Amino acid sequence: MSYATYVYYTGTYLGTAIDEADFAALALRASAKLDQMTFDRVAAIILADDDDDTIDLIKMATCALAEEMQTVSTAGAVGIQSESVGAHSVTYVKGASATFTTEQRYMDAVKTYLWNTELLYRGFASGEYGGEVDDDD
């Protein structure tokens, strides 16, 4: 399931980098990546459909991640510009983005919108996944 539509991308996110023909596939992959990054917490919020502000942030994060995925796929490997085997010579790409891995670039795109939510929390929230709720929270 894709968390954002092309209409949302162009109308609310105000995106212009992705063509309509390419958006559906990129948004679907971005949505799956968001599920992975949030341990399926995004899917639970979308299915519950009860927190409009967070759902809007999820859609924005989906659009940002889709744009970053497009950038990564068109730019190819980041970091090494060229490498020779004989006498081993390596030329690195200049620029700040070349120092980040693909996963770091994806996380940076998502954090812009989901940083202040609990969706990116790497641990288990109290009562999450069927456990007992801790009354101390």
C-alpha positions as a Python dict, from the first residue, in 0.01 Angstrom:
ca = {
    (1, 'M'): (0, 0, 0),
    (2, 'S'): (130, 345, -91),
    (3, 'Y'): (95, 616, 173),
    (4, 'A'): (87, 910, -69),
    (5, 'T'): (-70, 982, -407),
    (6, 'Y'): (62, 1188, -693),
    (7, 'V'): (-212, 1445, -628),
    (8, 'Y'): (-86, 1479, -269),
    (9, 'Y'): (274, 1493, -391),
    (10, 'T'): (211, 1781, -631),
    (11, 'G'): (-67, 1958, -441),
    (12, 'T'): (34, 1941, -74),
    (13, 'Y'): (401, 1840, -71),
    (14, 'L'): (451, 2067, -374),
    (15, 'G'): (691, 1821, -532),
    (16, 'T'): (813, 1858, -888),
    (17, 'A'): (1108, 1617, -909),
    (18, 'I'): (910, 1301, -987),
    (19, 'D'): (704, 1250, -1302),
    (20, 'E'): (353, 1113, -1266),
    (21, 'A'): (449, 797, -1456),
    (22, 'D'): (726, 720, -1205),
    (23, 'F'): (555, 825, -884),
    (24, 'A'): (343, 516, -814),
    (25, 'A'): (641, 280, -810),
    (26, 'L'): (859, 516, -607),
    (27, 'A'): (584, 587, -354),
    (28, 'L'): (516, 216, -313),
    (29, 'R'): (885, 145, -245),
    (30, 'A'): (906, 447, -13),
    (31, 'S'): (603, 325, 181),
    (32, 'A'): (756, -21, 223),
    (33, 'K'): (1082, 139, 339),
    (34, 'L'): (888, 353, 590),
    (35, 'D'): (728, 37, 728),
    (36, 'Q'): (1075, -113, 771),
    (37, 'M'): (1219, 202, 932),
    (38, 'T'): (930, 232, 1178),
    (39, 'F'): (882, -139, 1258),
    (40, 'D'): (536, -127, 1094),
    (41, 'R'): (414, 151, 1324),
    (42, 'V'): (323, 363, 1022),
    (43, 'A'): (95, 92, 884),
    (44, 'A'): (-87, 69, 1218),
    (45, 'I'): (-153, 444, 1223),
    (46, 'I'): (-271, 449, 862),
    (47, 'L'): (-507, 155, 924),
    (48, 'A'): (-643, 311, 1245),
    (49, 'D'): (-703, 639, 1054),
    (50, 'D'): (-748, 836, 1376),
    (51, 'D'): (-455, 1079, 1385),
    (52, 'D'): (-481, 1320, 1091),
    (53, 'D'): (-172, 1523, 1186),
    (54, 'T'): (52, 1216, 1204),
    (55, 'I'): (-98, 1073, 885),
    (56, 'D'): (-12, 1398, 707),
    (57, 'L'): (347, 1375, 836),
    (58, 'I'): (363, 1016, 710),
    (59, 'K'): (250, 1126, 365),
    (60, 'M'): (510, 1404, 361),
    (61, 'A'): (782, 1158, 468),
    (62, 'T'): (671, 921, 191),
    (63, 'C'): (708, 1195, -68),
    (64, 'A'): (1049, 1301, 65),
    (65, 'L'): (1170, 942, 70),
    (66, 'A'): (1040, 879, -283),
    (67, 'E'): (1236, 1182, -407),
    (68, 'E'): (1550, 1061, -230),
    (69, 'M'): (1506, 712, -376),
    (70, 'Q'): (1483, 864, -722),
    (71, 'T'): (1796, 1071, -659),
    (72, 'V'): (1990, 767, -539),
    (73, 'S'): (1877, 552, -832),
    (74, 'T'): (1974, 813, -1093),
    (75, 'A'): (2302, 908, -923),
    (76, 'G'): (2417, 548, -880),
    (77, 'A'): (2670, 453, -615),
    (78, 'V'): (2767, 734, -383),
    (79, 'G'): (3121, 783, -261),
    (80, 'I'): (3366, 647, -517),
    (81, 'Q'): (3376, 824, -850),
    (82, 'S'): (3638, 597, -1013),
    (83, 'E'): (3877, 321, -913),
    (84, 'S'): (4168, 153, -1090),
    (85, 'V'): (4306, -190, -1000),
    (86, 'G'): (4662, -160, -1136),
    (87, 'A'): (4864, 55, -890),
    (88, 'H'): (4535, 94, -700),
    (89, 'S'): (4399, 445, -754),
    (90, 'V'): (4069, 565, -608),
    (91, 'T'): (3893, 895, -681),
    (92, 'Y'): (3616, 995, -441),
    (93, 'V'): (3311, 1210, -514),
    (94, 'K'): (3333, 1558, -367),
    (95, 'G'): (3048, 1699, -162),
    (96, 'A'): (2874, 1634, 164),
    (97, 'S'): (2616, 1392, 24),
    (98, 'A'): (2893, 1159, -91),
    (99, 'T'): (2986, 1081, 268),
    (100, 'F'): (2647, 938, 359),
    (101, 'T'): (2533, 584, 291),
    (102, 'T'): (2207, 526, 109),
    (103, 'E'): (2037, 428, 435),
    (104, 'Q'): (2158, 749, 604),
    (105, 'R'): (2023, 956, 316),
    (106, 'Y'): (1687, 780, 343),
    (107, 'M'): (1675, 832, 719),
    (108, 'D'): (1759, 1201, 682),
    (109, 'A'): (1472, 1246, 436),
    (110, 'V'): (1228, 1074, 672),
    (111, 'K'): (1351, 1243, 993),
    (112, 'T'): (1256, 1583, 854),
    (113, 'Y'): (891, 1488, 903),
    (114, 'L'): (884, 1208, 1160),
    (115, 'W'): (1151, 1322, 1406),
    (116, 'N'): (904, 1451, 1668),
    (117, 'T'): (684, 1143, 1651),
    (118, 'E'): (747, 812, 1823),
    (119, 'L'): (751, 633, 1489),
    (120, 'L'): (1131, 621, 1458),
    (121, 'Y'): (1186, 493, 1812),
    (122, 'R'): (1418, 189, 1794),
    (123, 'G'): (1291, 19, 2109),
    (124, 'F'): (958, -121, 2215),
    (125, 'A'): (696, 115, 2348),
    (126, 'S'): (512, 9, 2659),
    (127, 'G'): (248, -249, 2564),
    (128, 'E'): (360, -262, 2203),
    (129, 'Y'): (327, -598, 2027),
    (130, 'G'): (84, -744, 2277),
    (131, 'G'): (285, -698, 2594),
    (132, 'E'): (146, -562, 2917),
    (133, 'V'): (126, -186, 2950),
    (134, 'D'): (365, -39, 3205),
    (135, 'D'): (169, 189, 3441),
    (136, 'D'): (481, 399, 3509),
    (137, 'D'): (466, 560, 3164),
}
